[in-house]
Every structure is written in structure tokens, then in C-alpha cells.
Amino acid sequence: MRAAELTMGRTFVVHFDHGDDFYTALAEFCIEHDVRQGFIPMFIAGMREVQLVGTCERLDNPDAPVWSAVHLENVEAIGAGTLAYDEESNVVLPHIHVSVGLKAHSATAHTSHLLGAKIQFLTEVYLVEVSAPSFIRTRQPAMYDVPLLTFGES
């Protein structure tokens, strides 16, 4: 287990517009407001299309991460995640999970890691900046090279 006491920074509500790319809009917001790390306790969204981690194929190793995508259209979503800063590439690295309901299929739900999305009508994101400690994603070679959140110096 890892833990760190957080020093909070600013708190935002961000509205993504119809047709926006979710991750592009999030990156633009982070640049414009100089947000490098934090967490998204919740967002609500209408999405024209989403790509989630998933597969319908039999898994050779059920313990290994799945890297393929499932494409869904016309969904309502609720999600949350974290933002870590990568100094080497000078970008914010989001880690977002969502639950989405297919509107045309009795709101049948899917839950997974969000790979990409296009906004339909709106997305309202609540974002809390973390001032300290630093959030870093460190790849774990012994765990299929998955980048895990770690904490740097305060």
C-alpha cells in the first residue's frame, strides 16, 4: 500500500462542448489553467462515441491487462480519475474510468478504462488540483509494465 497526505490547490468545474474530443479538451484545460496534477472526483457526460478497454475474446492470461478497445455509441456516462504530470514529455497523464449506459439498448452498462470519447451535448467535469506531493506514473515491469500512481517529494 502507498499513501500520501494531499495539499489541495484550486477546484474547477469544466464544461466540455458538443463535438469536443474528451482528452483533447482536458489537455487544453490543463495547459490553459496550468494544472499539472490532481483528481477528478466525478464527471457526468453525454458521449457520441467512446472507446473503453475491453474485449469479447477469450483471454490467454486473465491476470494480464487488456489492451484492446470496445467501441460504443450514444451513451450517458459517469466517471472519475487522476491526473499525473510527466516532466520528461511535459504533459498531464490522465487515468480515467467510466461507467456508460447505451441509451438505445435499455441503458445497458459497460464499465472500464476510458481510451477516448467524443462529447455529445455536454460534459461537466469537477476537477481538484493537488499542490503536493507530486503525482508520478511509474511503469512496473513486473506487473506487465502498467504505469501506477506514485508520490514524489512534497
DSSP file (Angstrom, degrees, kcal/mol; ACC not computed):
  #  RESIDUE AA STRUCTURE BP1 BP2  ACC     N-H-->O    O-->H-N    N-H-->O    O-->H-N    TCO  KAPPA ALPHA  PHI   PSI    X-CA   Y-CA   Z-CA
    1    1 A M              0   0    0      0, 0.0     2,-0.4     0, 0.0     0, 0.0   0.000 360.0 360.0 360.0 146.3    0.0    0.0    0.0
    2    2 A R        +     0   0    0      2,-0.0     2,-0.3   148,-0.0   148,-0.0  -0.970 360.0 171.2-126.9 145.9    1.0    3.6   -0.7
    3    3 A A        -     0   0    0     -2,-0.4     2,-0.3   148,-0.1   148,-0.1  -0.992   9.1-178.6-151.0 153.7   -0.5    6.7    0.8
    4    4 A A        -     0   0    0     -2,-0.3     2,-0.4   129,-0.0    -2,-0.0  -0.973  30.9-119.3-151.8 139.0    0.2   10.4    1.0
    5    5 A E        -     0   0    0     -2,-0.3     2,-0.3     1,-0.0    -2,-0.0  -0.660  38.9-135.8 -76.0 133.3   -1.4   13.3    2.6
    6    6 A L        -     0   0    0     -2,-0.4     2,-0.6   125,-0.0    -1,-0.0  -0.700  12.0-152.0 -98.3 142.6   -2.6   15.8    0.0
    7    7 A T  E     -A  132   0A   0    125,-3.2   124,-2.9    -2,-0.3   125,-1.3  -0.965  29.8-137.1-105.0 116.2   -2.3   19.6   -0.1
    8    8 A M  E     -A  130   0A   0     -2,-0.6   122,-0.3   122,-0.2     3,-0.1  -0.419  21.7-174.5 -79.1 148.2   -5.1   20.8   -2.2
    9    9 A G  E     -     0   0A   0    120,-3.2    -1,-0.1     1,-0.4     2,-0.1   0.112  50.1 -23.2-106.0-134.8   -4.9   23.5   -4.8
   10   10 A R  E     -     0   0A   0    118,-0.1   119,-3.1    -2,-0.1     2,-0.4  -0.341  54.2-139.0 -79.3 160.2   -7.7   25.1   -6.8
   11   11 A T  E     -A  128   0A   0    117,-0.2     2,-0.3    -3,-0.1   117,-0.2  -0.977  24.1-176.7-121.4 136.1  -11.0   23.5   -7.6
   12   12 A F  E     -A  127   0A   0    115,-3.1   115,-2.4    -2,-0.4     2,-0.4  -0.896  25.5-152.8-129.4 155.0  -12.7   23.8  -11.0
   13   13 A V  E     -A  126   0A   0     -2,-0.3     2,-0.4   113,-0.2   113,-0.2  -0.997  25.2-168.3-119.7 132.7  -15.8   22.9  -12.9
   14   14 A V  E     -A  125   0A   0    111,-3.0   111,-3.2    -2,-0.4     2,-0.6  -0.972  11.8-154.0-126.4 133.7  -15.2   22.5  -16.6
   15   15 A H  E     -A  124   0A   0     -2,-0.4     2,-0.3   109,-0.2   109,-0.2  -0.932   8.4-157.5-109.6 114.6  -17.8   22.2  -19.3
   16   16 A F  E     -A  123   0A   0    107,-2.7   107,-1.4    -2,-0.6     2,-0.2  -0.716  22.3-127.3 -87.3 143.9  -16.7   20.4  -22.5
   17   17 A D  E >   -A  122   0A   0     -2,-0.3     3,-2.4   105,-0.2   102,-0.3  -0.476  30.7 -75.9 -95.6 161.4  -18.8   21.3  -25.5
   18   18 A H  T 3  S+     0   0    0    103,-0.7   102,-0.2     1,-0.3    -1,-0.1  -0.266 119.3  17.4 -50.3 128.2  -20.7   19.2  -28.1
   19   19 A G  T 3  S+     0   0    0    100,-2.4    -1,-0.3     1,-0.3   101,-0.1   0.244  91.5 137.1  89.8 -12.6  -18.3   17.6  -30.5
   20   20 A D    <   -     0   0    0     -3,-2.4    99,-3.0    98,-0.1     2,-0.5  -0.313  59.3-120.0 -64.2 148.4  -15.2   18.1  -28.3
   21   21 A D  B  >  -B  118   0A   0     97,-0.2     4,-2.8     1,-0.1     5,-0.3  -0.816  23.6-136.4 -83.1 127.6  -12.7   15.2  -28.0
   22   22 A F  H  > S+     0   0    0     95,-2.7     4,-2.2    -2,-0.5     5,-0.2   0.928  98.9  39.6 -54.8 -54.6  -12.6   14.4  -24.3
   23   23 A Y  H  > S+     0   0    0     94,-0.3     4,-2.2     1,-0.2    -1,-0.2   0.832 115.5  51.8 -71.7 -31.7   -8.8   14.0  -23.9
   24   24 A T  H  > S+     0   0    0      2,-0.2     4,-2.6     1,-0.2    -1,-0.2   0.935 111.6  47.1 -66.8 -45.7   -8.0   17.0  -26.1
   25   25 A A  H  X S+     0   0    0     -4,-2.8     4,-2.3     1,-0.2    -2,-0.2   0.901 112.7  50.0 -62.2 -40.9  -10.4   19.3  -24.2
   26   26 A L  H  X S+     0   0    0     -4,-2.2     4,-2.4    -5,-0.3    -1,-0.2   0.921 111.7  47.9 -63.9 -43.7   -8.9   18.0  -20.9
   27   27 A A  H  X S+     0   0    0     -4,-2.2     4,-2.3     2,-0.2    -2,-0.2   0.911 111.4  50.4 -63.2 -43.1   -5.4   18.6  -22.1
   28   28 A E  H  X S+     0   0    0     -4,-2.6     4,-2.8     1,-0.2    -1,-0.2   0.908 110.3  50.3 -62.5 -41.9   -6.3   22.1  -23.3
   29   29 A F  H  X S+     0   0    0     -4,-2.3     4,-2.4     1,-0.2     6,-0.2   0.941 110.0  50.3 -59.5 -47.4   -7.9   22.9  -20.0
   30   30 A C  H  <>S+     0   0    0     -4,-2.4     5,-2.2     1,-0.2     4,-0.4   0.891 113.7  45.1 -61.1 -40.6   -4.8   21.8  -18.1
   31   31 A I  H ><5S+     0   0    0     -4,-2.3     3,-1.0     3,-0.2    -1,-0.2   0.950 113.3  49.4 -66.2 -49.3   -2.5   23.9  -20.3
   32   32 A E  H 3<5S+     0   0    0     -4,-2.8    -2,-0.2     1,-0.2    -1,-0.2   0.845 122.3  32.9 -60.6 -35.8   -4.7   27.0  -20.1
   33   33 A H  T 3<5S-     0   0    0     -4,-2.4    -1,-0.2    -5,-0.2    -2,-0.2   0.278 106.9-120.7-106.5   9.7   -5.0   26.8  -16.3
   34   34 A D  T < 5 +     0   0    0     -3,-1.0     2,-0.6    -4,-0.4    -3,-0.2   0.891  52.9 161.9  51.3  46.7   -1.5   25.4  -15.6
   35   35 A V      < +     0   0    0     -5,-2.2    -1,-0.2    -6,-0.2     3,-0.1  -0.867  11.8 167.5 -95.4 124.4   -2.9   22.3  -13.9
   36   36 A R        +     0   0    0     -2,-0.6     2,-0.3     1,-0.3    57,-0.3   0.649  61.8   5.3-110.2 -22.5   -0.3   19.5  -13.7
   37   37 A Q  S    S+     0   0    0     93,-0.1    93,-1.7    47,-0.1    -1,-0.3  -0.993  71.8 101.9-159.6 158.3   -1.9   17.1  -11.3
   38   38 A G  E     -DC  83 129A   0     45,-2.0    45,-2.7    -2,-0.3     2,-0.3  -0.991  53.0 -82.4 161.4-156.9   -5.0   16.4   -9.3
   39   39 A F  E     -DC  82 128A   0     89,-2.5    89,-3.0    -2,-0.3    43,-0.3  -0.990  13.6-138.4-145.3 154.8   -8.1   14.2   -9.4
   40   40 A I  E     -D   81   0A   0     41,-3.0    41,-2.1    -2,-0.3    87,-0.2  -0.922  16.1-172.3-110.4 101.6  -11.5   14.2  -11.0
   41   41 A P  E     -     0   0A   0      0, 0.0     2,-0.3     0, 0.0    -1,-0.1   0.796  69.2 -16.7 -67.9 -24.7  -13.9   13.1   -8.2
   42   42 A M  E     - C   0 126A   0     84,-0.8    84,-2.0    -3,-0.1     2,-0.3  -0.938  54.6-175.2-171.2 148.0  -16.7   12.9  -10.7
   43   43 A F  E     -DC  79 125A   0     36,-1.5    36,-2.0    -2,-0.3     2,-0.4  -0.979  12.3-152.3-144.0 153.5  -17.9   13.9  -14.2
   44   44 A I  E     +DC  78 124A   0     80,-1.9    80,-2.5    -2,-0.3     2,-0.3  -0.950  26.4 171.1-120.4 145.2  -21.2   13.4  -16.0
   45   45 A A  E     -DC  77 123A   0     32,-2.3    32,-2.9    -2,-0.4     2,-0.5  -0.999  38.5-143.8-155.2 150.0  -21.3   13.2  -19.7
   46   46 A G  E     -D   76   0A   0     76,-2.3    74,-3.1    -2,-0.3     2,-0.4  -0.983  34.1-168.0-106.2 129.8  -23.2   12.6  -22.9
   47   47 A M  E     -DC  75 119A   0     28,-2.8    28,-2.5    -2,-0.5    72,-0.3  -0.976  26.7-158.5-128.5 130.0  -20.9   11.0  -25.4
   48   48 A R  E    S-     0   0A   0     70,-1.9    26,-2.6    -2,-0.4     2,-0.3   0.897  86.5  -3.2 -67.9 -41.3  -21.4   10.4  -29.1
   49   49 A E  E     -DC  73 118A   0     69,-1.0    69,-2.2    24,-0.3     2,-0.3  -0.992  66.3-171.0-151.3 149.7  -18.8    7.6  -29.1
   50   50 A V  E     -DC  72 117A   0     22,-2.6    22,-2.4    -2,-0.3     2,-0.5  -0.979  14.8-149.2-139.0 152.2  -16.4    6.1  -26.6
   51   51 A Q  E     -DC  71 116A   0     65,-2.8    64,-3.2    -2,-0.3    65,-1.4  -0.993  24.4-179.4-120.1 122.5  -13.6    3.6  -26.6
   52   52 A L  E     -DC  70 114A   0     18,-2.4    18,-2.9    -2,-0.5     2,-0.3  -0.873  37.4 -98.2-118.4 151.2  -13.2    1.6  -23.5
   53   53 A V  E    S+D   69   0A   0     60,-2.1     2,-0.3    -2,-0.3    16,-0.2  -0.538  75.3 104.6 -64.5 128.8  -10.6   -1.1  -22.6
   54   54 A G        -     0   0    0     14,-1.9     2,-0.3    -2,-0.3    58,-0.0  -0.934  43.2-156.2 171.3 169.5  -12.3   -4.4  -23.2
   55   55 A T        -     0   0    0     -2,-0.3    15,-0.1     2,-0.1     4,-0.1  -0.981  21.2-148.5-158.1 158.2  -12.6   -7.5  -25.4
   56   56 A C  S    S+     0   0    0     -2,-0.3     2,-0.1     2,-0.1     3,-0.1   0.357  73.8 100.7-106.5  -0.8  -15.1  -10.2  -26.3
   57   57 A E  S    S-     0   0    0      1,-0.1     2,-0.2     0, 0.0    -2,-0.1  -0.451  86.3 -95.3 -84.1 157.2  -12.2  -12.6  -27.0
   58   58 A R        -     0   0    0     -2,-0.1     2,-0.4     1,-0.1    -1,-0.1  -0.523  43.2-124.1 -67.7 135.8  -11.1  -15.3  -24.6
   59   59 A L        -     0   0    0     -2,-0.2    -1,-0.1     1,-0.2     4,-0.0  -0.719  11.1-155.3 -87.6 128.9   -8.1  -14.1  -22.6
   60   60 A D  S    S+     0   0    0     -2,-0.4    -1,-0.2     1,-0.3    -2,-0.0   0.882  94.8  21.3 -65.0 -38.5   -4.9  -16.1  -22.7
   61   61 A N    >   -     0   0    0      1,-0.1     3,-1.5     4,-0.1    -1,-0.3  -0.875  67.8-167.4-133.3 100.0   -3.9  -14.7  -19.3
   62   62 A P  T 3  S+     0   0    0      0, 0.0    -1,-0.1     0, 0.0     4,-0.1   0.686  89.1  58.7 -61.9 -17.5   -6.8  -13.3  -17.2
   63   63 A D  T 3  S+     0   0    0      2,-0.1    -2,-0.0    -4,-0.0     0, 0.0   0.699  90.3  87.1 -83.4 -19.6   -4.3  -11.7  -14.9
   64   64 A A  S <  S-     0   0    0     -3,-1.5    -3,-0.1     1,-0.1    80,-0.1  -0.452  89.7 -98.5 -79.9 151.6   -2.7   -9.6  -17.6
   65   65 A P        -     0   0    0      0, 0.0     2,-0.5     0, 0.0    -1,-0.1  -0.308  32.0-124.7 -63.8 152.9   -4.1   -6.2  -18.6
   66   66 A V        -     0   0    0      1,-0.1   -11,-0.0    -4,-0.1    -7,-0.0  -0.878  25.4-178.2 -97.7 131.1   -6.3   -6.0  -21.7
   67   67 A W        +     0   0    0     -2,-0.5    -1,-0.1   -14,-0.1     2,-0.1   0.461  49.7  96.6-109.5  -4.0   -5.0   -3.5  -24.3
   68   68 A S        -     0   0    0      1,-0.1   -14,-1.9   -15,-0.0     2,-0.3  -0.348  66.1-125.2 -85.1 169.5   -7.8   -3.8  -26.9
   69   69 A A  E     -D   53   0A   0    -16,-0.2     2,-0.5    -2,-0.1   -16,-0.2  -0.866   7.3-150.7-121.0 148.9  -10.8   -1.4  -27.2
   70   70 A V  E     -D   52   0A   0    -18,-2.9   -18,-2.4    -2,-0.3     2,-0.5  -0.966  20.5-145.3-110.4 131.5  -14.5   -1.7  -27.3
   71   71 A H  E     +D   51   0A   0     -2,-0.5     2,-0.3   -20,-0.2   -20,-0.2  -0.871  22.0 175.5-103.0 127.5  -16.3    1.0  -29.3
   72   72 A L  E     -D   50   0A   0    -22,-2.4   -22,-2.6    -2,-0.5     2,-0.3  -0.936  12.0-152.6-129.2 152.2  -19.7    2.2  -28.1
   73   73 A E  E     +D   49   0A   0     -2,-0.3   -24,-0.3   -24,-0.2    30,-0.2  -0.927  62.9  14.2-128.2 151.2  -22.0    4.9  -29.4
   74   74 A N  E    S+     0   0A   0    -26,-2.6    29,-1.8    -2,-0.3    30,-0.5   0.968  81.9 157.0  57.4  68.3  -24.7    7.2  -28.0
   75   75 A V  E     -DE  47 102A   0    -28,-2.5   -28,-2.8    27,-0.2     2,-0.4  -0.826  43.7-136.5-123.5 157.4  -24.0    6.8  -24.2
   76   76 A E  E     -DE  46 101A   0     25,-1.9    25,-2.6    -2,-0.3     2,-0.3  -0.903  36.1-167.6-103.7 143.4  -24.6    8.5  -20.9
   77   77 A A  E     -DE  45 100A   0    -32,-2.9   -32,-2.3    -2,-0.4     2,-0.4  -0.952  26.9-170.7-139.0 152.7  -21.5    8.4  -18.7
   78   78 A I  E     +DE  44  99A   0     21,-2.0    21,-2.5    -2,-0.3     2,-0.3  -0.989  29.4 158.7-133.9 139.1  -20.3    9.0  -15.2
   79   79 A G  E     -DE  43  98A   0    -36,-2.0   -36,-1.5    -2,-0.4     2,-0.3  -0.920  23.6-167.5-153.9 176.3  -16.6    8.8  -14.4
   80   80 A A  E     + E   0  97A   0     17,-2.0    17,-2.6    -2,-0.3     2,-0.3  -0.959  19.3 142.8-159.9 165.8  -13.6    9.7  -12.2
   81   81 A G  E     -DE  40  96A   0    -41,-2.1   -41,-3.0    -2,-0.3     2,-0.3  -0.995  36.2 -91.7 176.8-171.8   -9.9    9.6  -12.3
   82   82 A T  E     -DE  39  95A   0     13,-1.9    13,-2.4    -2,-0.3     2,-0.4  -0.882  19.0-145.8-126.9 158.3   -6.5   11.1  -11.5
   83   83 A L  E     -DE  38  94A   0    -45,-2.7   -45,-2.0    -2,-0.3     2,-0.3  -0.995  17.9-180.0-125.6 124.9   -4.0   13.4  -13.3
   84   84 A A  E     - E   0  93A   0      9,-1.9     9,-4.2    -2,-0.4     2,-0.4  -0.901  23.2-126.1-121.4 154.4   -0.3   13.0  -13.0
   85   85 A Y  E     - E   0  92A   0     50,-1.4     2,-0.7    -2,-0.3     7,-0.2  -0.853   9.1-154.9-105.9 133.5    2.4   15.1  -14.6
   86   86 A D  E  >> - E   0  91A   0      5,-2.9     4,-1.6    -2,-0.4     5,-1.2  -0.898   5.3-169.3-105.8 105.0    5.2   13.7  -16.8
   87   87 A E  T  45S+     0   0    0     -2,-0.7    -1,-0.2     1,-0.2     5,-0.0   0.847  83.1  59.3 -62.8 -35.0    8.1   16.1  -16.6
   88   88 A E  T  45S+     0   0    0      1,-0.2    -1,-0.2     2,-0.1    -2,-0.0   0.917 120.0  25.7 -62.7 -44.2   10.0   14.4  -19.4
   89   89 A S  T  45S-     0   0    0     -3,-0.2    -1,-0.2     2,-0.2    -2,-0.2   0.517 101.3-130.5 -97.8  -6.3    7.2   14.8  -22.0
   90   90 A N  T  <5 +     0   0    0     -4,-1.6     2,-0.3     1,-0.2    -3,-0.2   0.873  66.2 118.6  59.8  41.1    5.7   18.0  -20.4
   91   91 A V  E   < -E   86   0A   0     -5,-1.2    -5,-2.9   -55,-0.0     2,-0.4  -0.945  68.0-114.0-134.2 156.6    2.2   16.6  -20.4
   92   92 A V  E     -E   85   0A   0     -2,-0.3    -7,-0.3    -7,-0.2   -55,-0.1  -0.768  26.7-148.3 -86.7 132.4   -0.5   15.6  -18.0
   93   93 A L  E     -E   84   0A   0     -9,-4.2    -9,-1.9    -2,-0.4     2,-0.2  -0.873  14.5-159.8-106.2 102.3   -1.2   11.9  -17.9
   94   94 A P  E     -E   83   0A   0      0, 0.0     2,-0.4     0, 0.0   -11,-0.2  -0.507  11.6-164.6 -80.8 150.6   -4.9   11.2  -17.1
   95   95 A H  E     +E   82   0A   0    -13,-2.4   -13,-1.9    -2,-0.2     2,-0.4  -0.897  23.0 174.5-132.4 102.1   -6.2    7.9  -15.8
   96   96 A I  E     -E   81   0A   0     -2,-0.4    18,-2.6    18,-0.4     2,-0.4  -0.905  17.0-170.0-119.8 135.3   -9.9    7.9  -16.2
   97   97 A H  E     -EF  80 113A   0    -17,-2.6   -17,-2.0    -2,-0.4     2,-0.3  -0.944  13.7-175.4-119.3 147.0  -12.5    5.2  -15.6
   98   98 A V  E     -EF  79 112A   0     14,-2.6    14,-2.0    -2,-0.4     2,-0.5  -0.946  25.8-146.5-137.8 156.6  -16.2    5.4  -16.6
   99   99 A S  E     -EF  78 111A   0    -21,-2.5   -21,-2.0    -2,-0.3     2,-0.4  -1.000  29.8-172.9-116.7 127.4  -19.5    3.6  -16.4
  100  100 A V  E     -EF  77 110A   0     10,-3.1    10,-2.3    -2,-0.5     2,-0.5  -0.929  14.9-151.5-124.5 146.6  -21.5    4.2  -19.6
  101  101 A G  E     -EF  76 109A   0    -25,-2.6   -25,-1.9    -2,-0.4     2,-0.8  -0.970  19.8-128.9-117.9 129.8  -25.1    3.3  -20.5
  102  102 A L  E > > -EF  75 108A   0      6,-2.8     5,-1.7    -2,-0.5     3,-1.5  -0.662  17.2-157.4 -77.0 111.2  -26.2    2.6  -24.0
  103  103 A K  T 3 5S+     0   0    0    -29,-1.8     3,-0.5    -2,-0.8    -1,-0.2   0.855  89.5  49.4 -60.9 -37.2  -29.2    4.8  -24.5
  104  104 A A  T 3 5S+     0   0    0    -30,-0.5    -1,-0.3     1,-0.2   -29,-0.1   0.459 108.0  56.4 -84.0  -0.3  -30.7    2.8  -27.4
  105  105 A H  T X 5S-     0   0    0     -3,-1.5     3,-2.1     3,-0.1    -1,-0.2  -0.391 128.3 -80.4-129.9  55.6  -30.3   -0.5  -25.5
  106  106 A S  T 3 5S-     0   0    0     -3,-0.5    -3,-0.2     1,-0.3    -2,-0.1   0.769  84.0 -68.0  55.7  29.3  -32.2   -0.1  -22.3
  107  107 A A  T 3 <S-     0   0    0     -5,-1.7    -1,-0.3     1,-0.2    -4,-0.2   0.778  73.7-170.9  60.5  28.8  -29.2    1.8  -20.8
  108  108 A T  E <   -F  102   0A   0     -3,-2.1    -6,-2.8    -6,-0.6     2,-0.3  -0.283  18.5-131.9 -49.6 132.2  -27.2   -1.5  -20.9
  109  109 A A  E     -F  101   0A   0     -8,-0.2     2,-0.3    -3,-0.1    -8,-0.2  -0.647  27.7-176.9-104.4 150.5  -24.0   -0.6  -18.9
  110  110 A H  E     -F  100   0A   0    -10,-2.3   -10,-3.1    -2,-0.3     2,-0.4  -0.990   8.1-165.3-135.7 141.4  -20.3   -1.0  -19.5
  111  111 A T  E     +F   99   0A   0     -2,-0.3     2,-0.3   -12,-0.2   -12,-0.2  -0.995  31.6 105.5-132.6 129.3  -17.5    0.0  -17.1
  112  112 A S  E     -F   98   0A   0    -14,-2.0   -14,-2.6    -2,-0.4     2,-0.3  -0.970  68.3 -45.4-174.3-173.0  -13.8    0.3  -17.9
  113  113 A H  E     -F   97   0A   0     -2,-0.3   -60,-2.1   -16,-0.2     2,-0.6  -0.592  58.0-122.3 -74.1 131.6  -10.8    2.5  -18.5
  114  114 A L  E     + C   0  52A   0    -18,-2.6   -18,-0.4    -2,-0.3   -62,-0.2  -0.683  33.6 172.7 -82.3 118.7  -11.6    5.3  -20.9
  115  115 A L  E     -     0   0A   0    -64,-3.2     2,-0.3    -2,-0.6   -63,-0.2   0.782  65.9 -26.8 -92.1 -33.5   -9.4    5.3  -24.0
  116  116 A G  E     - C   0  51A   0    -65,-1.4   -65,-2.8   -94,-0.0    -1,-0.4  -0.962  57.3-175.2-174.5 160.3  -11.2    8.1  -25.9
  117  117 A A  E     - C   0  50A   0     -2,-0.3   -95,-2.7   -67,-0.2     2,-0.4  -0.975  19.7-141.0-164.3 150.2  -14.5    9.8  -26.4
  118  118 A K  E     -BC  21  49A   0    -69,-2.2   -70,-1.9    -2,-0.3   -69,-1.0  -0.965  35.9-119.0-112.2 133.7  -16.4   12.5  -28.4
  119  119 A I  E     - C   0  47A   0    -99,-3.0  -100,-2.4    -2,-0.4     2,-0.5  -0.482  18.9-160.4 -77.4 138.8  -18.8   14.6  -26.5
  120  120 A Q  E    S-     0   0A   0    -74,-3.1     2,-1.9     2,-0.3   -74,-0.2  -0.969  73.8 -32.6-119.0 112.9  -22.5   14.7  -27.3
  121  121 A F  E    S-     0   0A   0     -2,-0.5  -103,-0.7   -76,-0.1     2,-0.3  -0.485 121.4 -17.1  76.6 -65.6  -24.2   17.8  -26.0
  122  122 A L  E     -A   17   0A   0     -2,-1.9   -76,-2.3  -105,-0.2     2,-0.3  -0.998  40.8-157.3-163.5 159.4  -22.1   18.3  -22.8
  123  123 A T  E     -AC  16  45A   0   -107,-1.4  -107,-2.7    -2,-0.3     2,-0.6  -0.961  13.6-159.1-141.0 130.3  -19.7   17.0  -20.3
  124  124 A E  E     -AC  15  44A   0    -80,-2.5   -80,-1.9    -2,-0.3     2,-0.5  -0.944  13.4-171.3-113.1 114.5  -19.4   18.6  -16.8
  125  125 A V  E     -AC  14  43A   0   -111,-3.2  -111,-3.0    -2,-0.6     2,-0.6  -0.902  13.4-157.4-111.1 129.6  -16.1   17.8  -15.1
  126  126 A Y  E     -AC  13  42A   0    -84,-2.0   -84,-0.8    -2,-0.5     2,-0.4  -0.938  21.9-176.0-103.8 123.6  -15.3   18.6  -11.5
  127  127 A L  E     -A   12   0A   0   -115,-2.4  -115,-3.1    -2,-0.6     2,-0.5  -0.974  16.6-163.0-130.8 131.3  -11.5   18.8  -11.0
  128  128 A V  E     -AC  11  39A   0    -89,-3.0   -89,-2.5    -2,-0.4  -117,-0.2  -0.961  17.0-141.0-114.9 121.6   -9.4   19.3   -7.9
  129  129 A E  E     - C   0  38A   0   -119,-3.1  -120,-3.2    -2,-0.5     2,-0.5  -0.558   9.6-146.2 -77.3 142.4   -5.8   20.3   -8.3
  130  130 A V  E     -A    8   0A   0    -93,-1.7  -122,-0.2  -122,-0.3     5,-0.2  -0.963  11.8-171.7-111.7 123.2   -3.3   18.8   -5.9
  131  131 A S  E     +     0   0A   0   -124,-2.9  -123,-0.2    -2,-0.5    -1,-0.1   0.846  60.6  57.3 -81.0 -36.3   -0.4   21.1   -4.9
  132  132 A A  E    S+A    7   0A   0   -125,-1.3  -125,-3.2     1,-0.1    -1,-0.3  -0.981  87.5  23.7-160.3 152.1    1.6   18.4   -3.1
  133  133 A P  S    S-     0   0    0      0, 0.0    21,-0.2     0, 0.0     2,-0.2   0.673  85.7-110.0 -75.1 176.8    3.0   15.8   -3.2
  134  134 A S        -     0   0    0     19,-1.1    18,-2.7    -2,-0.2     2,-0.5  -0.495  24.0-134.9 -73.5 141.4    3.8   15.3   -6.9
  135  135 A F  E     +G  151   0B   0     16,-0.2   -50,-1.4    -2,-0.2     2,-0.4  -0.860  28.9 178.6 -96.2 127.1    1.8   12.6   -8.7
  136  136 A I  E     -G  150   0B   0     14,-2.7    14,-3.6    -2,-0.5     2,-0.6  -0.985  25.2-140.3-130.9 138.9    4.0   10.4  -10.9
  137  137 A R  E     -G  149   0B   0     -2,-0.4     2,-0.5    12,-0.2    12,-0.2  -0.901  23.4-170.9 -99.1 119.8    3.1    7.4  -13.0
  138  138 A T  E     -G  148   0B   0     10,-2.8    10,-2.6    -2,-0.6     2,-0.1  -0.945  20.9-127.2-115.2 123.8    5.8    4.8  -12.8
  139  139 A R  E     -G  147   0B   0     -2,-0.5     7,-0.1     8,-0.3     5,-0.1  -0.456  16.2-148.1 -69.8 139.6    5.8    1.8  -15.1
  140  140 A Q  E > > -G  146   0B   0      6,-1.4     3,-2.1     3,-0.2     5,-1.9  -0.861  10.4-170.4-112.7  94.9    6.0   -1.5  -13.2
  141  141 A P  G > 5S+     0   0    0      0, 0.0     3,-0.8     0, 0.0    -1,-0.2   0.834  88.4  55.1 -55.5 -35.1    7.9   -4.1  -15.4
  142  142 A A  G 3 5S+     0   0    0      1,-0.3    -2,-0.0     2,-0.1     0, 0.0   0.613 107.3  53.0 -74.3 -10.4    7.0   -7.0  -13.0
  143  143 A M  G X 5S-     0   0    0     -3,-2.1     3,-1.5     3,-0.1    -1,-0.3  -0.357 134.0 -80.2-121.6  50.7    3.3   -6.0  -13.5
  144  144 A Y  T < 5S-     0   0    0     -3,-0.8    -2,-0.1     1,-0.3    -5,-0.0   0.724  78.8 -72.7  62.8  24.3    3.0   -6.0  -17.3
  145  145 A D  T 3 <S+     0   0    0     -5,-1.9    -1,-0.3     1,-0.2    -3,-0.1   0.730  81.2 166.4  65.4  24.3    4.6   -2.5  -17.5
  146  146 A V  E <   -G  140   0B   0     -3,-1.5    -6,-1.4    -6,-0.7     2,-0.7  -0.541  38.9-123.8 -71.3 131.1    1.4   -0.9  -16.1
  147  147 A P  E     -G  139   0B   0      0, 0.0     2,-0.3     0, 0.0    -8,-0.3  -0.687  33.2-166.7 -79.9 115.3    2.0    2.7  -15.1
  148  148 A L  E     -G  138   0B   0    -10,-2.6   -10,-2.8    -2,-0.7     2,-0.3  -0.757  25.3-104.3-104.6 148.5    1.0    3.1  -11.4
  149  149 A L  E     +G  137   0B   0     -2,-0.3     2,-0.3   -12,-0.2   -12,-0.2  -0.539  44.7 172.5 -71.3 127.6    0.5    6.3   -9.5
  150  150 A T  E     -G  136   0B   0    -14,-3.6   -14,-2.7    -2,-0.3     2,-0.4  -0.843  26.8-120.5-128.3 169.2    3.3    7.1   -7.1
  151  151 A F  E     -G  135   0B   0     -2,-0.3   -16,-0.2   -16,-0.2     3,-0.1  -0.933  22.0-163.8-119.3 133.6    4.1   10.1   -5.0
  152  152 A G        -     0   0    0    -18,-2.7     2,-0.1    -2,-0.4   -16,-0.0  -0.087  45.4 -45.1 -95.6-161.5    7.1   12.3   -5.1
  153  153 A E              0   0    0    -20,-0.1   -19,-1.1     1,-0.1    -1,-0.2  -0.351 360.0 360.0 -68.0 146.3    8.5   14.9   -2.7
  154  154 A S              0   0    0    -21,-0.2    -1,-0.1   -22,-0.1    -2,-0.0   0.437 360.0 360.0 -79.0 360.0    6.2   17.4   -1.1
